[in-house]
Amino acid sequence: MLSWLKPALDSKPPAGTRVYAVGDIHGQKDRLCTLHDRILEDAESAPERRRVIVYVGDYVDRGPDSSGVLDLLMEQPLEGFKCVHLKGNHEDYMLRFMDGDIEAGASWFANGGDTTLESYGIETEGKFPDFTVLIDWREGLEQAVPAPQRQFLESLPLFHIEGDYAFVHAGVRPGVPLASQEAHDLMWIREEFHASNADHGYVIVHGHSVSSKAVNRANRIGIDTGAGYGRALTAVVLSGVERRFLQA
């Protein structure tokens, strides 16, 4: 379904390139499959020969099938597209926990990590874990996550550039060049980035912070519309100076 349109601005992807950027998926495999179908349908009539799809991170947690989302992204890339997968703060949580950061595991669990554990067959019974339970869950997760999935998670970059657009998970710290940004800010920043009207050198396309509909501003485009909470999964379509949105 095509959602709403916004007036075109002067930012563009590279000539001959159409870019689709997908917001935070959060375990919603069925919505992702539907959105992929809508992207493929949209691309059929695209005049651009080069097609890119950028996923801005947060593939896991909150939704029912985090493991299935990872498998879909890895094993069924959209044919004819350059596929770019960025790292979100929830992938960061998951990796830190598997690497032995038990304290990170407690925060992860409180932010939707329980559903990811359950997608790998680890029963959480809805309880908040103590230290001993977290250790057991970490060991179980380490055994349950297939090696290709872990390698995929460990390989995720923090940003990607296409023409006048830069794609990150959370945003950027105003006044800092993209190449000098801290990893923590790229995955976690909120208020300082959202409040800024600065020119960041690129239009920043990001997820991380939920809004009722996509945010379309001169310096940033926010595409986390709450799929992790059962709301729409959104993609922005960048074609020439045009910006459009698709949803599932």
Secondary structure, 3 states (H helix, E strand, C coil): CEEEECCCCCCCCCCCEEEEEECCCCCCHHHHHHHHHHHHHHHHCCCCCEEEEEECCCCCCCCCCHHHHHHHHHHCCCCCCEEEECCCHHHHHHHHHHCCCHHHHHHHHHHHHHHHHHHCCCCCCCCCCCHHHHHHHHHHHHHHCCHHHHHHHHCCCCEEEECCEEEECCCCCCCCCHHHCCHHHHHHCCHHHHHCCCCCCCEEEECCCCCCCCEECCCEEECCCCHHHCCCCEEEEEECCEEEEEEC
